[in-house]
Amino acid sequence: MQLVINTYGSYLRKNGECFLVKNEDKVFEVSAKKVDSIMITTSAYLSTDALKMATENNIDVIFLDEFGDPYGRVWHSKLGSTVLIRRKQLEISAVAEGLELAKEWVVRKLDNQIDFIDRLKRPREDKQERLEEASQGIRGVRERLVSITGTIEDRRGTIMALEGAAGKIYFDTLSYIMPERFKFDGRSRNPAKDEFNALLNYGYGVLYSLVEKACIIAGLDPYVGFLHTDNYNKKSLVFDLIEMFRISAEETVVYLFSGRKVKVEYFDEVKNGYTLNKDGKALLIEALNKTLDNTVRYKGRNIQKRNMIQFECHRIANKLIQKTDDRN
């Protein structure tokens, strides 16, 4: 389970083999054996004993800012696996195999978008023509993407331009099906210019933390990316890999709106936009965790969506090592 602390002034400490959380409403305990991660989304107090118990149990502690972006985490200092994986990341990013990996991740993202739009058509007979047009538009972008050859360095701009074109179609389509009050004009970040993007940005932030953790466990270096550039202190590989999993946040947010569970009271107005308040964060995190707990078919087995992130990172790491073994 994920332990979420989102009440201002909450206190987290160790009590035996349990985490004890105290806030203005209640006091409760949860066994460290039942916790996978601890997410802190507001100002809180933590004891060093609690942090030590978390690291000893491979529980990462993630801190999210008001926009849902992870700004820090506490994690054990051991490498997830062999340094060979990290070395191979650097090598493969410069050759054609690196391009194929990056294309694979973006194609998965586009496939998710196409599938989601197709599912949205079923209960919306009056909007099916527009949704089908959008689905076909993204399919066309996908075909162009698949045909790209060369290296990342040469084709990065082309891939990102195609990804942006598909994104424009996709988010225009999602806005089209929104209730009139919550329609939006494309993507916006930090701050979000509308309620939809405020929810989506926070959902993406939660996913970023899960992808980074999966990279660390699999032995992948979060800072050595393929498609995204290696800027100072930028977790480029996390930005690359999250593309395959963004759909979990997008589905969650769309269904919150279509289920009429979103209220204007869940948002605070800030300069040039909106942020989620405590109630809004609680709504989103609960719904997103339910989405991530759903079971999907993956490589011939049934697993939770959240575990698919870890499986994919391990698959990529193993693929990198296999490439090395094949050449020795």
Phi and psi restraints in degrees (value plus and minus 20) as a CYANA .aco file:
   2 GLN   PHI    -126.0   -86.0
   2 GLN   PSI     103.1   143.1
   3 LEU   PHI    -109.6   -69.6
   3 LEU   PSI      97.8   137.8
   4 VAL   PHI    -130.6   -90.6
   4 VAL   PSI     107.1   147.1
   5 ILE   PHI    -134.5   -94.5
   5 ILE   PSI      88.7   128.7
   6 ASN   PHI    -151.1  -111.1
   6 ASN   PSI      -1.8    38.2
   7 THR   PHI    -126.0   -86.0
   7 THR   PSI     106.3   146.3
   8 TYR   PHI     -76.8   -36.8
   8 TYR   PSI     112.4   152.4
   9 GLY   PHI      62.1   102.1
   9 GLY   PSI     -12.0    28.0
  10 SER   PHI     -83.1   -43.1
  10 SER   PSI     137.4   177.4
  11 TYR   PHI    -146.9  -106.9
  11 TYR   PSI     109.7   149.7
  12 LEU   PHI    -138.5   -98.5
  12 LEU   PSI     105.3   145.3
  13 ARG   PHI    -166.0  -126.0
  13 ARG   PSI     151.5   191.5
  14 LYS   PHI    -111.0   -71.0
  14 LYS   PSI     117.5   157.5
  15 ASN   PHI    -157.6  -117.6
  15 ASN   PSI      76.8   116.8
  16 GLY   PHI      47.8    87.8
  16 GLY   PSI    -144.8  -104.8
  17 GLU   PHI    -122.6   -82.6
  17 GLU   PSI       2.2    42.2
  18 CYS   PHI    -142.0  -102.0
  18 CYS   PSI     136.0   176.0
  19 PHE   PHI    -110.4   -70.4
  19 PHE   PSI     111.7   151.7
  20 LEU   PHI    -128.6   -88.6
  20 LEU   PSI     106.5   146.5
  21 VAL   PHI    -136.3   -96.3
  21 VAL   PSI     109.3   149.3
  22 LYS   PHI    -146.5  -106.5
  22 LYS   PSI     108.8   148.8
  23 ASN   PHI    -158.5  -118.5
  23 ASN   PSI    -191.0  -151.0
  24 GLU   PHI     -86.7   -46.7
  24 GLU   PSI     -39.9     0.1
  25 ASP   PHI    -118.8   -78.8
  25 ASP   PSI     -56.1   -16.1
  26 LYS   PHI    -182.7  -142.7
  26 LYS   PSI     151.9   191.9
  27 VAL   PHI    -147.0  -107.0
  27 VAL   PSI     111.8   151.8
  28 PHE   PHI    -168.5  -128.5
  28 PHE   PSI     140.6   180.6
  29 GLU   PHI    -142.3  -102.3
  29 GLU   PSI     130.6   170.6
  30 VAL   PHI    -163.7  -123.7
  30 VAL   PSI     115.8   155.8
  31 SER   PHI     -84.1   -44.1
  31 SER   PSI     118.7   158.7
  32 ALA   PHI     -81.3   -41.3
  32 ALA   PSI     -46.7    -6.7
  33 LYS   PHI     -89.3   -49.3
  33 LYS   PSI     -38.0     2.0
  34 LYS   PHI    -117.5   -77.5
  34 LYS   PSI     -24.9    15.1
  35 VAL   PHI    -123.0   -83.0
  35 VAL   PSI     109.2   149.2
  36 ASP   PHI    -113.6   -73.6
  36 ASP   PSI     -56.5   -16.5
  37 SER   PHI    -176.5  -136.5
  37 SER   PSI     138.5   178.5
  38 ILE   PHI    -140.9  -100.9
  38 ILE   PSI     103.7   143.7
  39 MET   PHI    -133.7   -93.7
  39 MET   PSI     104.6   144.6
  40 ILE   PHI    -134.9   -94.9
  40 ILE   PSI      97.1   137.1
  41 THR   PHI    -130.6   -90.6
  41 THR   PSI     -14.1    25.9
  42 THR   PHI    -173.1  -133.1
  42 THR   PSI    -199.3  -159.3
  43 SER   PHI     -86.6   -46.6
  43 SER   PSI     108.6   148.6
  44 ALA   PHI    -171.4  -131.4
  44 ALA   PSI     143.2   183.2
  45 TYR   PHI    -126.2   -86.2
  45 TYR   PSI     117.0   157.0
  46 LEU   PHI    -151.2  -111.2
  46 LEU   PSI     121.4   161.4
  47 SER   PHI    -111.5   -71.5
  47 SER   PSI     130.2   170.2
  48 THR   PHI     -85.5   -45.5
  48 THR   PSI     -49.4    -9.4
  49 ASP   PHI     -83.3   -43.3
  49 ASP   PSI     -58.0   -18.0
  50 ALA   PHI     -86.7   -46.7
  50 ALA   PSI     -61.3   -21.3
  51 LEU   PHI     -86.0   -46.0
  51 LEU   PSI     -59.7   -19.7
  52 LYS   PHI     -83.0   -43.0
  52 LYS   PSI     -63.8   -23.8
  53 MET   PHI     -84.3   -44.3
  53 MET   PSI     -55.5   -15.5
  54 ALA   PHI     -83.7   -43.7
  54 ALA   PSI     -67.5   -27.5
  55 THR   PHI     -86.0   -46.0
  55 THR   PSI     -56.0   -16.0
  56 GLU   PHI     -86.7   -46.7
  56 GLU   PSI     -44.0    -4.0
  57 ASN   PHI    -126.4   -86.4
  57 ASN   PSI      -2.8    37.2
  58 ASN   PHI      36.0    76.0
  58 ASN   PSI      16.3    56.3
  59 ILE   PHI    -121.6   -81.6
  59 ILE   PSI      97.9   137.9
  60 ASP   PHI    -106.7   -66.7
  60 ASP   PSI     124.8   164.8
  61 VAL   PHI    -129.9   -89.9
  61 VAL   PSI      97.4   137.4
  62 ILE   PHI    -130.8   -90.8
  62 ILE   PSI     116.9   156.9
  63 PHE   PHI    -132.5   -92.5
  63 PHE   PSI     104.1   144.1
  64 LEU   PHI    -129.2   -89.2
  64 LEU   PSI     121.3   161.3
  65 ASP   PHI    -103.2   -63.2
  65 ASP   PSI    -193.5  -153.5
  66 GLU   PHI     -86.7   -46.7
  66 GLU   PSI     -37.4     2.6
  67 PHE   PHI    -117.7   -77.7
  67 PHE   PSI     -21.0    19.0
  68 GLY   PHI      72.2   112.2
  68 GLY   PSI     -15.6    24.4
  69 ASP   PHI    -104.5   -64.5
  69 ASP   PSI     111.2   151.2
  70 PRO   PHI     -87.1   -47.1
  70 PRO   PSI     106.2   146.2
  71 TYR   PHI    -131.7   -91.7
  71 TYR   PSI     -22.3    17.7
  72 GLY   PHI    -197.9  -157.9
  72 GLY   PSI     141.1   181.1
  73 ARG   PHI    -175.4  -135.4
  73 ARG   PSI     133.2   173.2
  74 VAL   PHI    -128.8   -88.8
  74 VAL   PSI     104.9   144.9
  75 TRP   PHI    -168.2  -128.2
  75 TRP   PSI     131.6   171.6
  76 HIS   PHI     -82.8   -42.8
  76 HIS   PSI     137.3   177.3
  77 SER   PHI    -108.4   -68.4
  77 SER   PSI     -17.4    22.6
  78 LYS   PHI    -101.1   -61.1
  78 LYS   PSI     126.0   166.0
  79 LEU   PHI     -89.4   -49.4
  79 LEU   PSI     126.3   166.3
  80 GLY   PHI     -88.8   -48.8
  80 GLY   PSI     -47.3    -7.3
  81 SER   PHI    -186.5  -146.5
  81 SER   PSI    -181.5  -141.5
  82 THR   PHI     -83.7   -43.7
  82 THR   PSI     125.7   165.7
  83 VAL   PHI     -86.2   -46.2
  83 VAL   PSI     -39.2     0.8
  84 LEU   PHI     -75.9   -35.9
  84 LEU   PSI     -57.0   -17.0
  85 ILE   PHI     -82.5   -42.5
  85 ILE   PSI     -64.8   -24.8
  86 ARG   PHI     -84.0   -44.0
  86 ARG   PSI     -60.9   -20.9
  87 ARG   PHI     -82.5   -42.5
  87 ARG   PSI     -60.3   -20.3
  88 LYS   PHI     -88.0   -48.0
  88 LYS   PSI     -53.8   -13.8
  89 GLN   PHI     -75.0   -35.0
  89 GLN   PSI     -65.7   -25.7
  90 LEU   PHI     -85.2   -45.2
  90 LEU   PSI     -60.3   -20.3
  91 GLU   PHI     -88.5   -48.5
  91 GLU   PSI     -67.7   -27.7
  92 ILE   PHI     -93.7   -53.7
  92 ILE   PSI     -43.0    -3.0
  93 SER   PHI     -86.1   -46.1
  93 SER   PSI     -37.3     2.7
  94 ALA   PHI    -118.5   -78.5
  94 ALA   PSI     -20.7    19.3
  95 VAL   PHI    -142.6  -102.6
  95 VAL   PSI     158.8   198.8
  96 ALA   PHI     -81.0   -41.0
  96 ALA   PSI     -51.3   -11.3
  97 GLU   PHI     -83.0   -43.0
  97 GLU   PSI     -53.7   -13.7
  98 GLY   PHI     -85.0   -45.0
  98 GLY   PSI     -59.6   -19.6
  99 LEU   PHI     -82.4   -42.4
  99 LEU   PSI     -61.5   -21.5
 100 GLU   PHI     -84.1   -44.1
 100 GLU   PSI     -58.8   -18.8
 101 LEU   PHI     -83.1   -43.1
 101 LEU   PSI     -68.0   -28.0
 102 ALA   PHI     -81.6   -41.6
 102 ALA   PSI     -61.3   -21.3
 103 LYS   PHI     -81.8   -41.8
 103 LYS   PSI     -60.5   -20.5
 104 GLU   PHI     -77.4   -37.4
 104 GLU   PSI     -63.6   -23.6
 105 TRP   PHI     -88.2   -48.2
 105 TRP   PSI     -61.7   -21.7
 106 VAL   PHI     -91.1   -51.1
 106 VAL   PSI     -58.0   -18.0
 107 VAL   PHI     -80.7   -40.7
 107 VAL   PSI     -61.2   -21.2
 108 ARG   PHI     -79.5   -39.5
 108 ARG   PSI     -60.7   -20.7
 109 LYS   PHI     -81.4   -41.4
 109 LYS   PSI     -66.6   -26.6
 110 LEU   PHI     -85.9   -45.9
 110 LEU   PSI     -58.4   -18.4
 111 ASP   PHI     -81.2   -41.2
 111 ASP   PSI     -59.7   -19.7
 112 ASN   PHI     -83.4   -43.4
 112 ASN   PSI     -60.9   -20.9
 113 GLN   PHI     -84.5   -44.5
 113 GLN   PSI     -64.5   -24.5
 114 ILE   PHI     -81.8   -41.8
 114 ILE   PSI     -66.8   -26.8
 115 ASP   PHI     -81.3   -41.3
 115 ASP   PSI     -61.8   -21.8
 116 PHE   PHI     -85.4   -45.4
 116 PHE   PSI     -64.6   -24.6
 117 ILE   PHI     -81.9   -41.9
 117 ILE   PSI     -61.3   -21.3
 118 ASP   PHI     -82.4   -42.4
 118 ASP   PSI     -57.0   -17.0
 119 ARG   PHI     -90.9   -50.9
 119 ARG   PSI     -52.4   -12.4
 120 LEU   PHI     -89.4   -49.4
 120 LEU   PSI     -41.0    -1.0
 121 LYS   PHI     -87.5   -47.5
 121 LYS   PSI     -54.3   -14.3
 122 ARG   PHI     -78.9   -38.9
 122 ARG   PSI     -67.6   -27.6
 123 PRO   PHI    -110.1   -70.1
 123 PRO   PSI     -10.6    29.4
 124 ARG   PHI    -147.2  -107.2
 124 ARG   PSI      48.5    88.5
 125 GLU   PHI     -81.3   -41.3
 125 GLU   PSI     -53.4   -13.4
 126 ASP   PHI     -94.3   -54.3
 126 ASP   PSI     -31.8     8.2
 127 LYS   PHI    -136.4   -96.4
 127 LYS   PSI     -12.6    27.4
 128 GLN   PHI     -83.1   -43.1
 128 GLN   PSI     -56.8   -16.8
 129 GLU   PHI     -82.6   -42.6
 129 GLU   PSI     -66.8   -26.8
 130 ARG   PHI     -86.0   -46.0
 130 ARG   PSI     -59.5   -19.5
 131 LEU   PHI     -88.1   -48.1
 131 LEU   PSI     -59.2   -19.2
 132 GLU   PHI     -85.1   -45.1
 132 GLU   PSI     -59.3   -19.3
 133 GLU   PHI     -81.0   -41.0
 133 GLU   PSI     -61.6   -21.6
 134 ALA   PHI     -86.1   -46.1
 134 ALA   PSI     -63.3   -23.3
 135 SER   PHI     -78.6   -38.6
 135 SER   PSI     -64.7   -24.7
 136 GLN   PHI     -87.1   -47.1
 136 GLN   PSI     -55.3   -15.3
 137 GLY   PHI     -82.4   -42.4
 137 GLY   PSI     -63.1   -23.1
 138 ILE   PHI     -90.3   -50.3
 138 ILE   PSI     -54.5   -14.5
 139 ARG   PHI     -80.9   -40.9
 139 ARG   PSI     -58.5   -18.5
 140 GLY   PHI     -84.1   -44.1
 140 GLY   PSI     -61.0   -21.0
 141 VAL   PHI     -83.6   -43.6
 141 VAL   PSI     -60.3   -20.3
 142 ARG   PHI     -79.9   -39.9
 142 ARG   PSI     -63.6   -23.6
 143 GLU   PHI     -80.7   -40.7
 143 GLU   PSI     -61.0   -21.0
 144 ARG   PHI     -86.9   -46.9
 144 ARG   PSI     -57.2   -17.2
 145 LEU   PHI     -85.6   -45.6
 145 LEU   PSI     -64.7   -24.7
 146 VAL   PHI     -81.1   -41.1
 146 VAL   PSI     -50.9   -10.9
 147 SER   PHI    -100.3   -60.3
 147 SER   PSI     -26.7    13.3
 148 ILE   PHI     -90.8   -50.8
 148 ILE   PSI     117.7   157.7
 149 THR   PHI    -151.4  -111.4
 149 THR   PSI     146.6   186.6
 150 GLY   PHI     101.2   141.2
 150 GLY   PSI    -162.1  -122.1
 151 THR   PHI    -143.3  -103.3
 151 THR   PSI     142.7   182.7
 152 ILE   PHI     -77.4   -37.4
 152 ILE   PSI     -65.2   -25.2
 153 GLU   PHI     -78.5   -38.5
 153 GLU   PSI     -57.7   -17.7
 154 ASP   PHI    -101.5   -61.5
 154 ASP   PSI     -49.9    -9.9
 155 ARG   PHI    -134.5   -94.5
 155 ARG   PSI     -15.0    25.0
 156 ARG   PHI     -76.3   -36.3
 156 ARG   PSI     -68.6   -28.6
 157 GLY   PHI     -80.5   -40.5
 157 GLY   PSI     -60.5   -20.5
 158 THR   PHI     -84.7   -44.7
 158 THR   PSI     -65.1   -25.1
 159 ILE   PHI     -82.6   -42.6
 159 ILE   PSI     -65.2   -25.2
 160 MET   PHI     -89.3   -49.3
 160 MET   PSI     -51.3   -11.3
 161 ALA   PHI     -86.9   -46.9
 161 ALA   PSI     -62.9   -22.9
 162 LEU   PHI     -85.5   -45.5
 162 LEU   PSI     -62.1   -22.1
 163 GLU   PHI     -80.1   -40.1
 163 GLU   PSI     -60.7   -20.7
 164 GLY   PHI     -85.8   -45.8
 164 GLY   PSI     -57.9   -17.9
 165 ALA   PHI     -84.3   -44.3
 165 ALA   PSI     -62.5   -22.5
 166 ALA   PHI     -85.6   -45.6
 166 ALA   PSI     -59.8   -19.8
 167 GLY   PHI     -82.5   -42.5
 167 GLY   PSI     -57.9   -17.9
 168 LYS   PHI     -82.2   -42.2
 168 LYS   PSI     -65.2   -25.2
 169 ILE   PHI     -81.7   -41.7
 169 ILE   PSI     -66.3   -26.3
 170 TYR   PHI     -81.7   -41.7
 170 TYR   PSI     -72.2   -32.2
 171 PHE   PHI     -95.2   -55.2
 171 PHE   PSI     -48.7    -8.7
 172 ASP   PHI     -81.6   -41.6
 172 ASP   PSI     -57.2   -17.2
 173 THR   PHI     -89.0   -49.0
 173 THR   PSI     -63.3   -23.3
 174 LEU   PHI     -83.0   -43.0
 174 LEU   PSI     -59.0   -19.0
 175 SER   PHI     -83.3   -43.3
 175 SER   PSI     -57.4   -17.4
 176 TYR   PHI     -79.4   -39.4
 176 TYR   PSI     -54.3   -14.3
 177 ILE   PHI    -112.9   -72.9
 177 ILE   PSI     -23.8    16.2
 178 MET   PHI     -89.5   -49.5
 178 MET   PSI     132.5   172.5
 179 PRO   PHI     -75.5   -35.5
 179 PRO   PSI     127.8   167.8
 180 GLU   PHI     -72.4   -32.4
 180 GLU   PSI     -59.7   -19.7
 181 ARG   PHI     -83.6   -43.6
 181 ARG   PSI     -45.6    -5.6
 182 PHE   PHI    -135.2   -95.2
 182 PHE   PSI      -3.0    37.0
 183 LYS   PHI     -84.2   -44.2
 183 LYS   PSI     132.7   172.7
 184 PHE   PHI    -160.6  -120.6
 184 PHE   PSI     143.6   183.6
 185 ASP   PHI    -130.6   -90.6
 185 ASP   PSI      60.2   100.2
 186 GLY   PHI      52.3    92.3
 186 GLY   PSI    -193.5  -153.5
 187 ARG   PHI    -100.0   -60.0
 187 ARG   PSI     124.1   164.1
 188 SER   PHI    -166.7  -126.7
 188 SER   PSI     127.1   167.1
 189 ARG   PHI    -156.7  -116.7
 189 ARG   PSI     126.1   166.1
 190 ASN   PHI      17.3    57.3
 190 ASN   PSI      53.4    93.4
 191 PRO   PHI    -111.4   -71.4
 191 PRO   PSI     140.9   180.9
 192 ALA   PHI     -88.6   -48.6
 192 ALA   PSI     123.0   163.0
 193 LYS   PHI    -106.2   -66.2
 193 LYS   PSI     -24.2    15.8
 194 ASP   PHI    -174.0  -134.0
 194 ASP   PSI     151.1   191.1
 195 GLU   PHI     -88.8   -48.8
 195 GLU   PSI     -57.2   -17.2
 196 PHE   PHI     -79.1   -39.1
 196 PHE   PSI     -69.6   -29.6
 197 ASN   PHI     -90.0   -50.0
 197 ASN   PSI     -48.6    -8.6
 198 ALA   PHI     -82.6   -42.6
 198 ALA   PSI     -64.7   -24.7
 199 LEU   PHI     -86.7   -46.7
 199 LEU   PSI     -64.7   -24.7
 200 LEU   PHI     -85.5   -45.5
 200 LEU   PSI     -62.5   -22.5
 201 ASN   PHI     -79.9   -39.9
 201 ASN   PSI     -61.0   -21.0
 202 TYR   PHI     -87.8   -47.8
 202 TYR   PSI     -59.2   -19.2
 203 GLY   PHI     -82.7   -42.7
 203 GLY   PSI     -62.3   -22.3
 204 TYR   PHI     -80.9   -40.9
 204 TYR   PSI     -58.7   -18.7
 205 GLY   PHI     -79.5   -39.5
 205 GLY   PSI     -62.3   -22.3
 206 VAL   PHI     -82.5   -42.5
 206 VAL   PSI     -62.4   -22.4
 207 LEU   PHI     -84.9   -44.9
 207 LEU   PSI     -58.5   -18.5
 208 TYR   PHI     -74.6   -34.6
 208 TYR   PSI     -64.6   -24.6
 209 SER   PHI     -85.3   -45.3
 209 SER   PSI     -57.4   -17.4
 210 LEU   PHI     -88.7   -48.7
 210 LEU   PSI     -59.8   -19.8
 211 VAL   PHI     -88.4   -48.4
 211 VAL   PSI     -61.4   -21.4
 212 GLU   PHI     -81.5   -41.5
 212 GLU   PSI     -64.3   -24.3
 213 LYS   PHI     -80.4   -40.4
 213 LYS   PSI     -63.9   -23.9
 214 ALA   PHI     -83.3   -43.3
 214 ALA   PSI     -57.3   -17.3
 215 CYS   PHI     -81.7   -41.7
 215 CYS   PSI     -66.8   -26.8
 216 ILE   PHI     -81.8   -41.8
 216 ILE   PSI     -65.9   -25.9
 217 ILE   PHI     -83.8   -43.8
 217 ILE   PSI     -57.8   -17.8
 218 ALA   PHI     -98.8   -58.8
 218 ALA   PSI     -29.5    10.5
 219 GLY   PHI      69.9   109.9
 219 GLY   PSI     -12.4    27.6
 220 LEU   PHI    -101.9   -61.9
 220 LEU   PSI     126.1   166.1
 221 ASP   PHI    -107.8   -67.8
 221 ASP   PSI      94.7   134.7
 222 PRO   PHI     -81.2   -41.2
 222 PRO   PSI     -39.1     0.9
 223 TYR   PHI    -112.7   -72.7
 223 TYR   PSI     -28.9    11.1
 224 VAL   PHI    -123.0   -83.0
 224 VAL   PSI      73.8   113.8
 225 GLY   PHI    -115.7   -75.7
 225 GLY   PSI     158.1   198.1
 226 PHE   PHI    -134.3   -94.3
 226 PHE   PSI     -84.0   -44.0
 227 LEU   PHI     -99.3   -59.3
 227 LEU   PSI     -65.5   -25.5
 228 HIS   PHI    -100.2   -60.2
 228 HIS   PSI     123.4   163.4
 229 THR   PHI     -94.6   -54.6
 229 THR   PSI     138.5   178.5
 230 ASP   PHI    -110.2   -70.2
 230 ASP   PSI      44.9    84.9
 231 ASN   PHI     -91.7   -51.7
 231 ASN   PSI     137.6   177.6
 232 TYR   PHI     -77.7   -37.7
 232 TYR   PSI     107.8   147.8
 233 ASN   PHI      42.7    82.7
 233 ASN   PSI       0.5    40.5
 234 LYS   PHI    -121.9   -81.9
 234 LYS   PSI     106.3   146.3
 235 LYS   PHI    -101.3   -61.3
 235 LYS   PSI      56.4    96.4
 236 SER   PHI     -82.7   -42.7
 236 SER   PSI     -59.2   -19.2
 237 LEU   PHI     -87.6   -47.6
 237 LEU   PSI     -53.8   -13.8
 238 VAL   PHI     -82.0   -42.0
 238 VAL   PSI     -62.0   -22.0
 239 PHE   PHI     -84.8   -44.8
 239 PHE   PSI     -54.0   -14.0
 240 ASP   PHI     -87.1   -47.1
 240 ASP   PSI     -71.2   -31.2
 241 LEU   PHI     -95.3   -55.3
 241 LEU   PSI     -47.2    -7.2
 242 ILE   PHI     -83.8   -43.8
 242 ILE   PSI     -40.8    -0.8
 243 GLU   PHI     -75.5   -35.5
 243 GLU   PSI     -54.1   -14.1
 244 MET   PHI     -93.3   -53.3
 244 MET   PSI     -37.0     3.0
 245 PHE   PHI    -138.7   -98.7
 245 PHE   PSI     -21.1    18.9
 246 ARG   PHI     -77.8   -37.8
 246 ARG   PSI     -48.1    -8.1
 247 ILE   PHI     -77.4   -37.4
 247 ILE   PSI     -49.8    -9.8
 248 SER   PHI     -83.6   -43.6
 248 SER   PSI     -61.6   -21.6
 249 ALA   PHI     -90.4   -50.4
 249 ALA   PSI     -60.3   -20.3
 250 GLU   PHI     -85.4   -45.4
 250 GLU   PSI     -65.9   -25.9
 251 GLU   PHI     -79.4   -39.4
 251 GLU   PSI     -65.5   -25.5
 252 THR   PHI     -78.9   -38.9
 252 THR   PSI     -67.1   -27.1
 253 VAL   PHI     -87.5   -47.5
 253 VAL   PSI     -64.0   -24.0
 254 VAL   PHI     -81.1   -41.1
 254 VAL   PSI     -63.4   -23.4
 255 TYR   PHI     -91.4   -51.4
 255 TYR   PSI     -47.9    -7.9
 256 LEU   PHI     -83.4   -43.4
 256 LEU   PSI     -61.3   -21.3
 257 PHE   PHI     -91.3   -51.3
 257 PHE   PSI     -66.4   -26.4
 258 SER   PHI     -86.5   -46.5
 258 SER   PSI     -47.5    -7.5
 259 GLY   PHI    -104.7   -64.7
 259 GLY   PSI     -15.4    24.6
 260 ARG   PHI      35.6    75.6
 260 ARG   PSI      20.8    60.8
 261 LYS   PHI    -119.3   -79.3
 261 LYS   PSI     -26.6    13.4
 262 VAL   PHI    -113.3   -73.3
 262 VAL   PSI     110.3   150.3
 263 LYS   PHI    -140.2  -100.2
 263 LYS   PSI     128.5   168.5
 264 VAL   PHI     -83.0   -43.0
 264 VAL   PSI     -42.1    -2.1
 265 GLU   PHI     -90.1   -50.1
 265 GLU   PSI     -29.3    10.7
 266 TYR   PHI    -104.0   -64.0
 266 TYR   PSI     -19.2    20.8
 267 PHE   PHI    -145.4  -105.4
 267 PHE   PSI     126.6   166.6
 268 ASP   PHI    -131.5   -91.5
 268 ASP   PSI     117.2   157.2
 269 GLU   PHI    -101.9   -61.9
 269 GLU   PSI     111.9   151.9
 270 VAL   PHI    -144.6  -104.6
 270 VAL   PSI     156.5   196.5
 271 LYS   PHI     -79.1   -39.1
 271 LYS   PSI     101.8   141.8
 272 ASN   PHI      49.4    89.4
 272 ASN   PSI      -1.8    38.2
 273 GLY   PHI     151.0   191.0
 273 GLY   PSI    -173.5  -133.5
 274 TYR   PHI    -153.8  -113.8
 274 TYR   PSI     131.7   171.7
 275 THR   PHI    -151.2  -111.2
 275 THR   PSI     140.7   180.7
 276 LEU   PHI    -100.2   -60.2
 276 LEU   PSI     118.6   158.6
 277 ASN   PHI    -113.0   -73.0
 277 ASN   PSI    -193.2  -153.2
 278 LYS   PHI     -75.4   -35.4
 278 LYS   PSI     -66.1   -26.1
 279 ASP   PHI     -87.6   -47.6
 279 ASP   PSI     -56.8   -16.8
 280 GLY   PHI     -86.0   -46.0
 280 GLY   PSI     -61.6   -21.6
 281 LYS   PHI     -83.4   -43.4
 281 LYS   PSI     -62.6   -22.6
 282 ALA   PHI     -81.7   -41.7
 282 ALA   PSI     -63.1   -23.1
 283 LEU   PHI     -79.1   -39.1
 283 LEU   PSI     -69.8   -29.8
 284 LEU   PHI     -87.3   -47.3
 284 LEU   PSI     -67.3   -27.3
 285 ILE   PHI     -83.3   -43.3
 285 ILE   PSI     -60.7   -20.7
 286 GLU   PHI     -82.6   -42.6
 286 GLU   PSI     -65.0   -25.0
 287 ALA   PHI     -87.5   -47.5
 287 ALA   PSI     -60.6   -20.6
 288 LEU   PHI     -87.0   -47.0
 288 LEU   PSI     -59.1   -19.1
 289 ASN   PHI     -83.2   -43.2
 289 ASN   PSI     -56.3   -16.3
 290 LYS   PHI     -84.8   -44.8
 290 LYS   PSI     -61.2   -21.2
 291 THR   PHI     -81.3   -41.3
 291 THR   PSI     -65.4   -25.4
 292 LEU   PHI     -89.7   -49.7
 292 LEU   PSI     -42.1    -2.1
 293 ASP   PHI    -103.2   -63.2
 293 ASP   PSI     -31.2     8.8
 294 ASN   PHI     -83.3   -43.3
 294 ASN   PSI     126.6   166.6
 295 THR   PHI    -111.2   -71.2
 295 THR   PSI     115.5   155.5
 296 VAL   PHI    -149.0  -109.0
 296 VAL   PSI     141.5   181.5
 297 ARG   PHI    -107.3   -67.3
 297 ARG   PSI     103.9   143.9
 298 TYR   PHI    -161.0  -121.0
 298 TYR   PSI      98.7   138.7
 299 LYS   PHI      30.9    70.9
 299 LYS   PSI      22.5    62.5
 300 GLY   PHI      62.3   102.3
 300 GLY   PSI     -10.9    29.1
 301 ARG   PHI    -158.3  -118.3
 301 ARG   PSI     138.1   178.1
 302 ASN   PHI    -114.2   -74.2
 302 ASN   PSI     101.8   141.8
 303 ILE   PHI    -158.6  -118.6
 303 ILE   PSI     141.5   181.5
 304 GLN   PHI     -91.8   -51.8
 304 GLN   PSI     130.1   170.1
 305 LYS   PHI     -78.0   -38.0
 305 LYS   PSI     -58.7   -18.7
 306 ARG   PHI     -84.6   -44.6
 306 ARG   PSI     -53.1   -13.1
 307 ASN   PHI     -94.4   -54.4
 307 ASN   PSI     -42.7    -2.7
 308 MET   PHI     -82.5   -42.5
 308 MET   PSI     -51.6   -11.6
 309 ILE   PHI     -80.8   -40.8
 309 ILE   PSI     -66.0   -26.0
 310 GLN   PHI     -87.2   -47.2
 310 GLN   PSI     -61.7   -21.7
 311 PHE   PHI     -80.6   -40.6
 311 PHE   PSI     -61.2   -21.2
 312 GLU   PHI     -85.0   -45.0
 312 GLU   PSI     -61.2   -21.2
 313 CYS   PHI     -85.3   -45.3
 313 CYS   PSI     -60.6   -20.6
 314 HIS   PHI     -84.6   -44.6
 314 HIS   PSI     -59.3   -19.3
 315 ARG   PHI     -81.9   -41.9
 315 ARG   PSI     -63.4   -23.4
 316 ILE   PHI     -85.2   -45.2
 316 ILE   PSI     -64.0   -24.0
 317 ALA   PHI     -81.3   -41.3
 317 ALA   PSI     -64.3   -24.3
 318 ASN   PHI     -84.9   -44.9
 318 ASN   PSI     -55.6   -15.6
 319 LYS   PHI     -84.9   -44.9
 319 LYS   PSI     -60.0   -20.0
 320 LEU   PHI     -83.6   -43.6
 320 LEU   PSI     -63.4   -23.4
 321 ILE   PHI     -86.2   -46.2
 321 ILE   PSI     -59.8   -19.8
 322 GLN   PHI     -82.3   -42.3
 322 GLN   PSI     -59.2   -19.2
 323 LYS   PHI     -78.5   -38.5
 323 LYS   PSI     -60.7   -20.7
 324 THR   PHI     -86.3   -46.3
 324 THR   PSI     -65.5   -25.5
 325 ASP   PHI     -81.8   -41.8
 325 ASP   PSI     -57.7   -17.7
 326 ASP   PHI     -83.8   -43.8
 326 ASP   PSI     -47.2    -7.2
 327 ARG   PHI    -113.0   -73.0
 327 ARG   PSI     -29.4    10.6
